[in-house]
Amino acid sequence: MKEEMDTIIVTAYAKAPQNTSMYEVYKHIGVVLEIDRKSREIVNAEFTLITNLARDYFKRLSVGYNMDHGVDGLLKKIENSYFAPSTNSFNVALKSAFRRYEERALQHLNEKNR
């Protein structure tokens, strides 16, 4: 039996902007990224957005993105193509997910090298 999977899951959340449907339904926006351990690419992604179209759009924006490029490249893609009240909340959640990934990935590497 395999000790660990080839991918990891990273999650993060941010408060949704008030007076939006997202706030009324979820109160928060959630980002869930599945990342390949070796290639460090996002292989799957889910977002707590109201519409299927928006969820699918963000998934297509994210899948294939390499975590080694840092969060700014992905934020730029979003900034250039997503115009909505929840943009800032989405950015906060995404930055948090990247930060969590970087902290845990470094911790995991350090533990493996001991």
N, C-alpha and C positions, 0 to 999 in steps of 0.2 A: 504494500500500500504506500502511495506517495505521501511524504511528510508535508509538503506544501504545494499549493496550486501554482500554476505558471503565471497567474494574475493576482492582483490585489485590488481591494475595493477601498476607496477613499470617499468620505462623505463630509459635507459641510452645509451650514445653513446661515441665512441672514434674514432679518425682519423684512417683510414685504412692505411696500409703501402703502400708507393708509389711503382710503378712498379709491382703492382699486379692487377689481374682482379677486385678484390673487390674495389680497389681505382678507377679504370677506370669507374666502373659502379655506385658505391654508394658514394665514397669518405670517408664514415664513416661506422663503424660497429654499428649496433643497437641491443640492448638486451631488450626484453620485457618479463617480468615475471608476471604471474598471481599467486597470493599467497593467500591461504586460511587464513582468519583472525584468526580462532581459532587454527588450527593445525600448522600454520605457514609453511606449506609445499608448494612447488611450484607445482601447479596443471596443469599449461600449460605454454608454453614458445615459443617465436619466436625470430629468429635471422636473421639479414640481411646478409646472406651469399649467394654466387653465386649459388651453386648447391642444389638441393632438398635433396640429400643424406646428405650433411653437415648440412643443417637445421634440418633434421629429427634426425640425430645423436646427435646434441646438445640438441634437445628437449628431447630425451630419456635419455641423461646424466643428465639433469636438473630436469625433472618431478619426484616428490617424495622426492627431497632433502629438508631437514628441515632448514629453515633460522636460527634457534637457534644454528646450528652447525657452523655458520660463513662462510665467503667466502672461507677461506683457504681449507676446505674439498672439495668443488666443484672445486676450482682451481687445486687441486692435481689430481682429477679425469680427468680433462682436460689435464693437463701436462702429465699424463701417457698414454693418448690415442689420442691426437691430435697433429700432427706434420706438421705445416704449417707456412708460413711467417706471417700470421695474428694472431698468438697465443698471442703475447704481446698486440695487440690492443683489442683482445677479453677479455683478463684479465683486462685491464684498464676499459672497459665498464662494465664488471661484478662487479668489485670492486665498481664502481660508483653506480650501481644499488643497491647493498647491503647497501652501505652507505646511499643512499637516503631512502631506506626502513627503516633502523634502526632509522634514524632521524625522519621520519614521524610517524613511529609506536610509538616511545617514546612520541612524541608530542601528538598524538591521545590519548594514555593512560593517559597522564597528564591532558588533557582536560576532559576526561571522569571522572577522579577522583576528579575533582573540585566540 
